[in-house]
């Protein structure tokens, strides 16, 4: 009884309550559970299925390399989306911009119009224009971001298909360019192969976490999503803030798409199809409020890892990859229930 009483007191201590109330707590627990479960299931399958032993285990260097190669690209899009959703807006065009930017860069390069580096700059400038148009329509014309970015999704995807006639662009003529080495150069830590894109993702995470949590700009972002009218009354430039965030979202998507095209040596006009919903799921799982006003960069990183580990793990244990969306939906519903429950309990002081 005494031990039980002590445990109950520890769980209700202010520091513990604060930890549990943090939006990152639930995703962190889920990620740990996923890793433990998939490690156990893959080990068990390897023990019972001799054929399975030819494949790497869940925590092997080969599988960790696979996880870390693609995760940064979706993660970069999710970082930009986190700040935008914290400000109360959505961007459904991120997947299309992901594919379109790579097509633009490689088209400039393959036609001999520019070097790869100049093509990269031009593609990024076009993404800035896309983000500005999205932001201008939303803030000036008062059109909901859902509709504006849905339209831009179709424009960007249609442009990529028109430019390429629906065929992938050549990417193998770039050789060992400086840009490729900077964006996707690879090195090894033991048996784990690491791409430079992971370093960039970590750097972007640190910068955006600082901006959101420790800067005046972060206060403006949260105020814009929490109560725009009250924020304007206090001098916050809500319209300008949202336009800049739309630009940031488009730039992060373009950068991720270009990085991906270099890494896989393919620029497909259909690349990024469906990414917009998957990225929103990552952000929501990480604890960012759908209505705006609250966001977590660290939570988003956990959300990205949760879904990437889930996709990788269900395939390794023998679940058909087509069932992935079922698991995404279940995780979203479960995390929403958890976040809602924690908010009610901490809000009521129980």
LORO-714028 format. One record per residue (C-alpha): x, y, z; chain; residue number from 0. Coordinates in nm, 3 decimals. Layout:
REM LORO-714028
<rec u="X" v="Y" w="Z" chain="A" n="NUM"/>
...
//
This chain:
REM LORO-714028
<rec u="0.000" v="0.000" w="0.000" chain="A" n="0"/>
<rec u="0.281" v="0.237" w="0.090" chain="A" n="1"/>
<rec u="0.463" v="0.168" w="-0.239" chain="A" n="2"/>
<rec u="0.138" v="0.218" w="-0.432" chain="A" n="3"/>
<rec u="0.075" v="0.547" w="-0.252" chain="A" n="4"/>
<rec u="0.428" v="0.660" w="-0.329" chain="A" n="5"/>
<rec u="0.386" v="0.575" w="-0.699" chain="A" n="6"/>
<rec u="0.057" v="0.762" w="-0.714" chain="A" n="7"/>
<rec u="0.216" v="1.070" w="-0.558" chain="A" n="8"/>
<rec u="0.504" v="1.054" w="-0.806" chain="A" n="9"/>
<rec u="0.263" v="1.033" w="-1.101" chain="A" n="10"/>
<rec u="0.072" v="1.338" w="-0.978" chain="A" n="11"/>
<rec u="0.384" v="1.548" w="-0.913" chain="A" n="12"/>
<rec u="0.387" v="1.877" w="-1.109" chain="A" n="13"/>
<rec u="0.697" v="1.781" w="-1.308" chain="A" n="14"/>
<rec u="0.548" v="1.447" w="-1.412" chain="A" n="15"/>
<rec u="0.214" v="1.607" w="-1.500" chain="A" n="16"/>
<rec u="0.395" v="1.863" w="-1.711" chain="A" n="17"/>
<rec u="0.587" v="1.588" w="-1.892" chain="A" n="18"/>
<rec u="0.272" v="1.388" w="-1.965" chain="A" n="19"/>
<rec u="0.087" v="1.702" w="-2.081" chain="A" n="20"/>
<rec u="0.360" v="1.784" w="-2.335" chain="A" n="21"/>
<rec u="0.240" v="1.722" w="-2.693" chain="A" n="22"/>
<rec u="0.555" v="1.520" w="-2.763" chain="A" n="23"/>
<rec u="0.494" v="1.269" w="-2.482" chain="A" n="24"/>
<rec u="0.232" v="1.056" w="-2.657" chain="A" n="25"/>
<rec u="0.421" v="1.032" w="-2.989" chain="A" n="26"/>
<rec u="0.745" v="0.944" w="-2.808" chain="A" n="27"/>
<rec u="0.576" v="0.658" w="-2.621" chain="A" n="28"/>
<rec u="0.415" v="0.533" w="-2.943" chain="A" n="29"/>
<rec u="0.748" v="0.541" w="-3.130" chain="A" n="30"/>
<rec u="0.920" v="0.341" w="-2.856" chain="A" n="31"/>
<rec u="0.637" v="0.087" w="-2.855" chain="A" n="32"/>
<rec u="0.659" v="0.054" w="-3.234" chain="A" n="33"/>
<rec u="1.033" v="-0.011" w="-3.228" chain="A" n="34"/>
<rec u="0.999" v="-0.271" w="-2.952" chain="A" n="35"/>
<rec u="0.705" v="-0.448" w="-3.119" chain="A" n="36"/>
<rec u="0.856" v="-0.461" w="-3.467" chain="A" n="37"/>
<rec u="1.194" v="-0.572" w="-3.331" chain="A" n="38"/>
<rec u="1.021" v="-0.858" w="-3.147" chain="A" n="39"/>
<rec u="0.801" v="-0.958" w="-3.441" chain="A" n="40"/>
<rec u="1.083" v="-0.958" w="-3.696" chain="A" n="41"/>
<rec u="1.304" v="-1.164" w="-3.461" chain="A" n="42"/>
<rec u="1.021" v="-1.409" w="-3.406" chain="A" n="43"/>
<rec u="0.951" v="-1.436" w="-3.778" chain="A" n="44"/>
<rec u="1.319" v="-1.497" w="-3.851" chain="A" n="45"/>
<rec u="1.323" v="-1.778" w="-3.595" chain="A" n="46"/>
<rec u="1.016" v="-1.951" w="-3.743" chain="A" n="47"/>
<rec u="1.073" v="-1.884" w="-4.114" chain="A" n="48"/>
<rec u="1.414" v="-1.992" w="-4.253" chain="A" n="49"/>
<rec u="1.354" v="-1.798" w="-4.575" chain="A" n="50"/>
<rec u="1.310" v="-1.475" w="-4.377" chain="A" n="51"/>
<rec u="1.664" v="-1.499" w="-4.238" chain="A" n="52"/>
<rec u="1.804" v="-1.373" w="-4.569" chain="A" n="53"/>
<rec u="1.642" v="-1.036" w="-4.502" chain="A" n="54"/>
<rec u="1.783" v="-0.782" w="-4.253" chain="A" n="55"/>
<rec u="1.637" v="-0.763" w="-3.904" chain="A" n="56"/>
<rec u="1.445" v="-0.453" w="-3.798" chain="A" n="57"/>
<rec u="1.736" v="-0.298" w="-3.605" chain="A" n="58"/>
<rec u="2.006" v="-0.405" w="-3.850" chain="A" n="59"/>
<rec u="2.238" v="-0.149" w="-4.007" chain="A" n="60"/>
<rec u="2.082" v="-0.216" w="-4.348" chain="A" n="61"/>
<rec u="1.729" v="-0.147" w="-4.228" chain="A" n="62"/>
<rec u="1.831" v="0.161" w="-4.030" chain="A" n="63"/>
<rec u="2.000" v="0.292" w="-4.345" chain="A" n="64"/>
<rec u="1.676" v="0.239" w="-4.538" chain="A" n="65"/>
<rec u="1.477" v="0.421" w="-4.272" chain="A" n="66"/>
<rec u="1.713" v="0.718" w="-4.258" chain="A" n="67"/>
<rec u="1.743" v="0.759" w="-4.635" chain="A" n="68"/>
<rec u="1.383" v="0.859" w="-4.713" chain="A" n="69"/>
<rec u="1.273" v="0.998" w="-4.376" chain="A" n="70"/>
<rec u="1.448" v="1.340" w="-4.409" chain="A" n="71"/>
<rec u="1.270" v="1.423" w="-4.735" chain="A" n="72"/>
<rec u="0.919" v="1.380" w="-4.598" chain="A" n="73"/>
<rec u="1.040" v="1.531" w="-4.273" chain="A" n="74"/>
<rec u="1.147" v="1.855" w="-4.442" chain="A" n="75"/>
<rec u="0.799" v="1.899" w="-4.589" chain="A" n="76"/>
<rec u="0.647" v="1.825" w="-4.249" chain="A" n="77"/>
<rec u="0.859" v="2.093" w="-4.078" chain="A" n="78"/>
<rec u="0.726" v="2.365" w="-4.309" chain="A" n="79"/>
<rec u="0.372" v="2.231" w="-4.273" chain="A" n="80"/>
<rec u="0.402" v="2.242" w="-3.893" chain="A" n="81"/>
<rec u="0.466" v="2.616" w="-3.886" chain="A" n="82"/>
<rec u="0.190" v="2.678" w="-4.140" chain="A" n="83"/>
<rec u="-0.066" v="2.468" w="-3.951" chain="A" n="84"/>
<rec u="0.033" v="2.637" w="-3.626" chain="A" n="85"/>
<rec u="-0.066" v="2.962" w="-3.798" chain="A" n="86"/>
<rec u="-0.404" v="2.807" w="-3.881" chain="A" n="87"/>
<rec u="-0.355" v="2.723" w="-4.251" chain="A" n="88"/>
<rec u="-0.301" v="2.415" w="-4.472" chain="A" n="89"/>
<rec u="-0.097" v="2.352" w="-4.785" chain="A" n="90"/>
<rec u="-0.229" v="2.069" w="-5.001" chain="A" n="91"/>
<rec u="0.011" v="2.153" w="-5.284" chain="A" n="92"/>
<rec u="0.327" v="2.028" w="-5.108" chain="A" n="93"/>
<rec u="0.328" v="1.690" w="-5.281" chain="A" n="94"/>
<rec u="0.288" v="1.845" w="-5.625" chain="A" n="95"/>
<rec u="0.559" v="2.104" w="-5.559" chain="A" n="96"/>
<rec u="0.782" v="1.817" w="-5.443" chain="A" n="97"/>
<rec u="0.756" v="1.659" w="-5.787" chain="A" n="98"/>
<rec u="0.735" v="1.979" w="-5.993" chain="A" n="99"/>
<rec u="1.051" v="2.144" w="-5.855" chain="A" n="100"/>
<rec u="1.268" v="1.846" w="-5.945" chain="A" n="101"/>
<rec u="1.119" v="1.838" w="-6.297" chain="A" n="102"/>
<rec u="1.198" v="2.209" w="-6.342" chain="A" n="103"/>
<rec u="1.559" v="2.172" w="-6.230" chain="A" n="104"/>
<rec u="1.633" v="1.869" w="-6.443" chain="A" n="105"/>
<rec u="1.455" v="2.016" w="-6.747" chain="A" n="106"/>
<rec u="1.677" v="2.324" w="-6.735" chain="A" n="107"/>
<rec u="1.984" v="2.104" w="-6.696" chain="A" n="108"/>
<rec u="1.901" v="1.833" w="-6.952" chain="A" n="109"/>
<rec u="1.815" v="2.084" w="-7.224" chain="A" n="110"/>
<rec u="2.151" v="2.253" w="-7.173" chain="A" n="111"/>
<rec u="1.988" v="2.581" w="-7.075" chain="A" n="112"/>
<rec u="2.168" v="2.606" w="-6.742" chain="A" n="113"/>
<rec u="2.407" v="2.426" w="-6.513" chain="A" n="114"/>
<rec u="2.259" v="2.200" w="-6.246" chain="A" n="115"/>
<rec u="2.330" v="2.462" w="-5.979" chain="A" n="116"/>
<rec u="2.153" v="2.741" w="-6.171" chain="A" n="117"/>
<rec u="1.864" v="2.504" w="-6.239" chain="A" n="118"/>
<rec u="1.841" v="2.441" w="-5.866" chain="A" n="119"/>
<rec u="1.824" v="2.814" w="-5.792" chain="A" n="120"/>
<rec u="1.558" v="2.868" w="-6.058" chain="A" n="121"/>
<rec u="1.349" v="2.579" w="-5.926" chain="A" n="122"/>
<rec u="1.368" v="2.722" w="-5.574" chain="A" n="123"/>
<rec u="1.269" v="3.069" w="-5.701" chain="A" n="124"/>
<rec u="0.967" v="2.918" w="-5.875" chain="A" n="125"/>
<rec u="0.872" v="2.751" w="-5.547" chain="A" n="126"/>
<rec u="0.892" v="3.092" w="-5.378" chain="A" n="127"/>
<rec u="0.650" v="3.224" w="-5.640" chain="A" n="128"/>
<rec u="0.414" v="2.932" w="-5.580" chain="A" n="129"/>
<rec u="0.417" v="2.992" w="-5.205" chain="A" n="130"/>
<rec u="0.361" v="3.365" w="-5.253" chain="A" n="131"/>
<rec u="0.063" v="3.305" w="-5.480" chain="A" n="132"/>
<rec u="-0.088" v="3.065" w="-5.226" chain="A" n="133"/>
<rec u="-0.037" v="3.314" w="-4.945" chain="A" n="134"/>
<rec u="-0.166" v="3.610" w="-5.145" chain="A" n="135"/>
<rec u="-0.489" v="3.431" w="-5.240" chain="A" n="136"/>
<rec u="-0.547" v="3.325" w="-4.880" chain="A" n="137"/>
<rec u="-0.464" v="3.654" w="-4.706" chain="A" n="138"/>
<rec u="-0.572" v="3.912" w="-4.965" chain="A" n="139"/>
<rec u="-0.867" v="3.746" w="-5.136" chain="A" n="140"/>
<rec u="-0.980" v="3.565" w="-4.819" chain="A" n="141"/>
<rec u="-1.013" v="3.230" w="-4.994" chain="A" n="142"/>
<rec u="-0.971" v="2.927" w="-4.763" chain="A" n="143"/>
<rec u="-0.625" v="2.774" w="-4.787" chain="A" n="144"/>
<rec u="-0.781" v="2.433" w="-4.848" chain="A" n="145"/>
<rec u="-0.930" v="2.552" w="-5.178" chain="A" n="146"/>
<rec u="-0.634" v="2.766" w="-5.286" chain="A" n="147"/>
<rec u="-0.374" v="2.498" w="-5.234" chain="A" n="148"/>
<rec u="-0.600" v="2.232" w="-5.386" chain="A" n="149"/>
<rec u="-0.602" v="2.443" w="-5.701" chain="A" n="150"/>
<rec u="-0.225" v="2.487" w="-5.684" chain="A" n="151"/>
<rec u="-0.188" v="2.112" w="-5.640" chain="A" n="152"/>
<rec u="-0.354" v="2.061" w="-5.978" chain="A" n="153"/>
<rec u="-0.159" v="2.343" w="-6.144" chain="A" n="154"/>
<rec u="0.181" v="2.216" w="-6.026" chain="A" n="155"/>
<rec u="0.107" v="1.851" w="-6.100" chain="A" n="156"/>
<rec u="-0.041" v="1.934" w="-6.439" chain="A" n="157"/>
<rec u="0.260" v="2.151" w="-6.527" chain="A" n="158"/>
<rec u="0.501" v="1.870" w="-6.437" chain="A" n="159"/>
<rec u="0.310" v="1.624" w="-6.654" chain="A" n="160"/>
<rec u="0.287" v="1.872" w="-6.943" chain="A" n="161"/>
<rec u="0.658" v="1.953" w="-6.939" chain="A" n="162"/>
<rec u="0.759" v="1.587" w="-6.942" chain="A" n="163"/>
<rec u="0.470" v="1.439" w="-7.143" chain="A" n="164"/>
<rec u="0.425" v="1.216" w="-6.840" chain="A" n="165"/>
<rec u="0.772" v="1.058" w="-6.862" chain="A" n="166"/>
<rec u="1.049" v="1.076" w="-6.599" chain="A" n="167"/>
<rec u="1.335" v="1.318" w="-6.660" chain="A" n="168"/>
<rec u="1.692" v="1.200" w="-6.709" chain="A" n="169"/>
<rec u="1.908" v="1.256" w="-6.402" chain="A" n="170"/>
<rec u="2.215" v="1.048" w="-6.477" chain="A" n="171"/>
<rec u="2.403" v="1.313" w="-6.677" chain="A" n="172"/>
<rec u="2.484" v="1.524" w="-6.370" chain="A" n="173"/>
<rec u="2.795" v="1.327" w="-6.283" chain="A" n="174"/>
<rec u="2.966" v="1.408" w="-5.954" chain="A" n="175"/>
<rec u="2.838" v="1.764" w="-5.928" chain="A" n="176"/>
<rec u="2.908" v="1.984" w="-5.627" chain="A" n="177"/>
<rec u="2.535" v="2.031" w="-5.571" chain="A" n="178"/>
<rec u="2.475" v="1.657" w="-5.552" chain="A" n="179"/>
<rec u="2.752" v="1.618" w="-5.297" chain="A" n="180"/>
<rec u="2.617" v="1.903" w="-5.082" chain="A" n="181"/>
<rec u="2.255" v="1.791" w="-5.088" chain="A" n="182"/>
<rec u="2.285" v="1.413" w="-5.089" chain="A" n="183"/>
<rec u="2.649" v="1.324" w="-5.032" chain="A" n="184"/>
<rec u="2.684" v="1.004" w="-4.834" chain="A" n="185"/>
<rec u="2.916" v="0.876" w="-4.564" chain="A" n="186"/>
<rec u="2.913" v="0.587" w="-4.319" chain="A" n="187"/>
<rec u="2.900" v="0.560" w="-3.943" chain="A" n="188"/>
<rec u="3.001" v="0.202" w="-3.882" chain="A" n="189"/>
<rec u="2.779" v="-0.008" w="-4.107" chain="A" n="190"/>
<rec u="2.507" v="0.259" w="-4.133" chain="A" n="191"/>
<rec u="2.514" v="0.469" w="-4.449" chain="A" n="192"/>
<rec u="2.408" v="0.830" w="-4.391" chain="A" n="193"/>
<rec u="2.303" v="1.081" w="-4.656" chain="A" n="194"/>
<rec u="2.375" v="1.453" w="-4.620" chain="A" n="195"/>
<rec u="2.000" v="1.512" w="-4.642" chain="A" n="196"/>
<rec u="1.973" v="1.377" w="-4.286" chain="A" n="197"/>
<rec u="2.219" v="1.643" w="-4.166" chain="A" n="198"/>
<rec u="2.018" v="1.913" w="-4.342" chain="A" n="199"/>
<rec u="1.697" v="1.779" w="-4.187" chain="A" n="200"/>
<rec u="1.848" v="1.794" w="-3.839" chain="A" n="201"/>
<rec u="1.972" v="2.149" w="-3.904" chain="A" n="202"/>
<rec u="1.630" v="2.263" w="-4.029" chain="A" n="203"/>
<rec u="1.468" v="2.101" w="-3.726" chain="A" n="204"/>
<rec u="1.691" v="2.292" w="-3.484" chain="A" n="205"/>
<rec u="1.634" v="2.622" w="-3.662" chain="A" n="206"/>
<rec u="1.255" v="2.587" w="-3.685" chain="A" n="207"/>
<rec u="1.224" v="2.465" w="-3.327" chain="A" n="208"/>
<rec u="1.414" v="2.771" w="-3.211" chain="A" n="209"/>
<rec u="1.200" v="3.001" w="-3.427" chain="A" n="210"/>
<rec u="0.873" v="2.854" w="-3.301" chain="A" n="211"/>
<rec u="0.961" v="2.828" w="-2.933" chain="A" n="212"/>
<rec u="1.219" v="3.098" w="-2.859" chain="A" n="213"/>
<rec u="1.164" v="3.383" w="-3.103" chain="A" n="214"/>
<rec u="0.927" v="3.672" w="-3.161" chain="A" n="215"/>
<rec u="0.839" v="3.519" w="-3.498" chain="A" n="216"/>
<rec u="0.722" v="3.205" w="-3.317" chain="A" n="217"/>
<rec u="0.491" v="3.412" w="-3.099" chain="A" n="218"/>
<rec u="0.348" v="3.573" w="-3.412" chain="A" n="219"/>
<rec u="0.293" v="3.233" w="-3.574" chain="A" n="220"/>
<rec u="0.109" v="3.094" w="-3.272" chain="A" n="221"/>
<rec u="-0.092" v="3.413" w="-3.226" chain="A" n="222"/>
<rec u="-0.194" v="3.409" w="-3.593" chain="A" n="223"/>
<rec u="-0.337" v="3.061" w="-3.554" chain="A" n="224"/>
<rec u="-0.480" v="3.104" w="-3.207" chain="A" n="225"/>
<rec u="-0.683" v="3.423" w="-3.254" chain="A" n="226"/>
<rec u="-0.604" v="3.623" w="-3.566" chain="A" n="227"/>
<rec u="-0.821" v="3.923" w="-3.478" chain="A" n="228"/>
<rec u="-0.670" v="3.956" w="-3.131" chain="A" n="229"/>
<rec u="-0.323" v="3.918" w="-3.281" chain="A" n="230"/>
<rec u="-0.389" v="4.198" w="-3.531" chain="A" n="231"/>
<rec u="-0.513" v="4.419" w="-3.248" chain="A" n="232"/>
<rec u="-0.181" v="4.362" w="-3.071" chain="A" n="233"/>
<rec u="0.019" v="4.462" w="-3.376" chain="A" n="234"/>
<rec u="0.096" v="4.119" w="-3.521" chain="A" n="235"/>
<rec u="0.125" v="4.129" w="-3.901" chain="A" n="236"/>
<rec u="-0.087" v="3.819" w="-3.951" chain="A" n="237"/>
<rec u="-0.116" v="3.847" w="-4.330" chain="A" n="238"/>
<rec u="0.258" v="3.890" w="-4.384" chain="A" n="239"/>
<rec u="0.335" v="3.607" w="-4.142" chain="A" n="240"/>
<rec u="0.107" v="3.365" w="-4.326" chain="A" n="241"/>
<rec u="0.243" v="3.460" w="-4.669" chain="A" n="242"/>
<rec u="0.598" v="3.395" w="-4.549" chain="A" n="243"/>
<rec u="0.491" v="3.059" w="-4.408" chain="A" n="244"/>
<rec u="0.330" v="2.958" w="-4.738" chain="A" n="245"/>
<rec u="0.656" v="3.049" w="-4.910" chain="A" n="246"/>
<rec u="0.852" v="2.847" w="-4.655" chain="A" n="247"/>
<rec u="0.623" v="2.548" w="-4.704" chain="A" n="248"/>
<rec u="0.669" v="2.556" w="-5.082" chain="A" n="249"/>
<rec u="1.047" v="2.599" w="-5.051" chain="A" n="250"/>
<rec u="1.082" v="2.305" w="-4.813" chain="A" n="251"/>
<rec u="0.875" v="2.088" w="-5.046" chain="A" n="252"/>
<rec u="1.082" v="2.191" w="-5.350" chain="A" n="253"/>
<rec u="1.408" v="2.132" w="-5.164" chain="A" n="254"/>
<rec u="1.290" v="1.788" w="-5.051" chain="A" n="255"/>
<rec u="1.180" v="1.696" w="-5.403" chain="A" n="256"/>
<rec u="1.511" v="1.799" w="-5.556" chain="A" n="257"/>
<rec u="1.700" v="1.609" w="-5.286" chain="A" n="258"/>
<rec u="1.492" v="1.299" w="-5.354" chain="A" n="259"/>
<rec u="1.548" v="1.318" w="-5.730" chain="A" n="260"/>
<rec u="1.925" v="1.329" w="-5.682" chain="A" n="261"/>
<rec u="1.926" v="1.045" w="-5.428" chain="A" n="262"/>
<rec u="1.715" v="0.802" w="-5.635" chain="A" n="263"/>
<rec u="1.841" v="0.928" w="-5.974" chain="A" n="264"/>
<rec u="1.487" v="0.983" w="-6.098" chain="A" n="265"/>
<rec u="1.267" v="1.289" w="-6.148" chain="A" n="266"/>
<rec u="0.915" v="1.159" w="-6.199" chain="A" n="267"/>
<rec u="0.629" v="1.407" w="-6.262" chain="A" n="268"/>
<rec u="0.410" v="1.195" w="-6.033" chain="A" n="269"/>
<rec u="0.657" v="1.206" w="-5.744" chain="A" n="270"/>
<rec u="0.501" v="1.323" w="-5.420" chain="A" n="271"/>
<rec u="0.150" v="1.208" w="-5.509" chain="A" n="272"/>
<rec u="-0.044" v="1.177" w="-5.184" chain="A" n="273"/>
<rec u="0.232" v="1.326" w="-4.971" chain="A" n="274"/>
<rec u="0.012" v="1.616" w="-4.862" chain="A" n="275"/>
<rec u="-0.219" v="1.396" w="-4.655" chain="A" n="276"/>
<rec u="0.064" v="1.185" w="-4.517" chain="A" n="277"/>
<rec u="0.252" v="1.496" w="-4.408" chain="A" n="278"/>
<rec u="-0.057" v="1.644" w="-4.242" chain="A" n="279"/>
<rec u="-0.098" v="1.312" w="-4.059" chain="A" n="280"/>
<rec u="0.263" v="1.334" w="-3.936" chain="A" n="281"/>
<rec u="0.210" v="1.688" w="-3.810" chain="A" n="282"/>
<rec u="-0.118" v="1.606" w="-3.636" chain="A" n="283"/>
<rec u="0.025" v="1.293" w="-3.475" chain="A" n="284"/>
<rec u="0.307" v="1.511" w="-3.344" chain="A" n="285"/>
<rec u="0.063" v="1.726" w="-3.148" chain="A" n="286"/>
<rec u="0.008" v="2.029" w="-3.370" chain="A" n="287"/>
<rec u="-0.349" v="2.155" w="-3.338" chain="A" n="288"/>
<rec u="-0.561" v="2.132" w="-3.653" chain="A" n="289"/>
<rec u="-0.728" v="2.461" w="-3.565" chain="A" n="290"/>
<rec u="-0.393" v="2.636" w="-3.522" chain="A" n="291"/>
<rec u="-0.239" v="2.817" w="-3.228" chain="A" n="292"/>
<rec u="-0.028" v="2.527" w="-3.105" chain="A" n="293"/>
<rec u="0.250" v="2.339" w="-3.278" chain="A" n="294"/>
<rec u="0.554" v="2.128" w="-3.200" chain="A" n="295"/>
<rec u="0.852" v="2.081" w="-3.428" chain="A" n="296"/>
<rec u="0.992" v="1.804" w="-3.209" chain="A" n="297"/>
<rec u="0.650" v="1.637" w="-3.207" chain="A" n="298"/>
<rec u="0.645" v="1.652" w="-3.586" chain="A" n="299"/>
<rec u="0.984" v="1.481" w="-3.605" chain="A" n="300"/>
<rec u="0.841" v="1.204" w="-3.385" chain="A" n="301"/>
<rec u="0.533" v="1.188" w="-3.608" chain="A" n="302"/>
<rec u="0.754" v="1.147" w="-3.915" chain="A" n="303"/>
<rec u="0.948" v="0.867" w="-3.748" chain="A" n="304"/>
<rec u="0.628" v="0.697" w="-3.631" chain="A" n="305"/>
<rec u="0.485" v="0.668" w="-3.980" chain="A" n="306"/>
<rec u="0.815" v="0.577" w="-4.144" chain="A" n="307"/>
<rec u="0.880" v="0.306" w="-3.883" chain="A" n="308"/>
<rec u="0.522" v="0.187" w="-3.930" chain="A" n="309"/>
<rec u="0.555" v="0.161" w="-4.310" chain="A" n="310"/>
<rec u="0.888" v="-0.019" w="-4.280" chain="A" n="311"/>
<rec u="0.782" v="-0.247" w="-3.997" chain="A" n="312"/>
<rec u="0.454" v="-0.377" w="-4.137" chain="A" n="313"/>
<rec u="0.629" v="-0.480" w="-4.458" chain="A" n="314"/>
<rec u="0.904" v="-0.659" w="-4.266" chain="A" n="315"/>
<rec u="0.658" v="-0.859" w="-4.056" chain="A" n="316"/>
<rec u="0.465" v="-0.967" w="-4.365" chain="A" n="317"/>
<rec u="0.165" v="-0.732" w="-4.360" chain="A" n="318"/>
<rec u="0.074" v="-0.619" w="-4.717" chain="A" n="319"/>
<rec u="0.202" v="-0.268" w="-4.787" chain="A" n="320"/>
<rec u="-0.145" v="-0.175" w="-4.916" chain="A" n="321"/>
<rec u="-0.267" v="-0.192" w="-4.556" chain="A" n="322"/>
<rec u="-0.042" v="0.100" w="-4.460" chain="A" n="323"/>
<rec u="-0.321" v="0.357" w="-4.481" chain="A" n="324"/>
<rec u="-0.533" v="0.152" w="-4.242" chain="A" n="325"/>
<rec u="-0.258" v="0.182" w="-3.983" chain="A" n="326"/>
<rec u="-0.218" v="0.556" w="-4.051" chain="A" n="327"/>
<rec u="-0.588" v="0.613" w="-3.992" chain="A" n="328"/>
<rec u="-0.583" v="0.408" w="-3.673" chain="A" n="329"/>
<rec u="-0.280" v="0.596" w="-3.540" chain="A" n="330"/>
<rec u="-0.435" v="0.936" w="-3.619" chain="A" n="331"/>
<rec u="-0.760" v="0.844" w="-3.441" chain="A" n="332"/>
<rec u="-0.571" v="0.700" w="-3.145" chain="A" n="333"/>
<rec u="-0.343" v="1.001" w="-3.110" chain="A" n="334"/>
<rec u="-0.636" v="1.241" w="-3.134" chain="A" n="335"/>
<rec u="-0.809" v="1.059" w="-2.850" chain="A" n="336"/>
<rec u="-0.487" v="1.065" w="-2.645" chain="A" n="337"/>
<rec u="-0.420" v="1.438" w="-2.706" chain="A" n="338"/>
<rec u="-0.783" v="1.524" w="-2.626" chain="A" n="339"/>
<rec u="-0.777" v="1.316" w="-2.306" chain="A" n="340"/>
<rec u="-0.452" v="1.473" w="-2.186" chain="A" n="341"/>
<rec u="-0.577" v="1.825" w="-2.259" chain="A" n="342"/>
<rec u="-0.900" v="1.766" w="-2.066" chain="A" n="343"/>
<rec u="-0.724" v="1.618" w="-1.767" chain="A" n="344"/>
<rec u="-0.452" v="1.882" w="-1.743" chain="A" n="345"/>
<rec u="-0.696" v="2.162" w="-1.822" chain="A" n="346"/>
<rec u="-0.930" v="2.057" w="-1.542" chain="A" n="347"/>
<rec u="-0.641" v="2.014" w="-1.302" chain="A" n="348"/>
<rec u="-0.721" v="1.650" w="-1.228" chain="A" n="349"/>
//
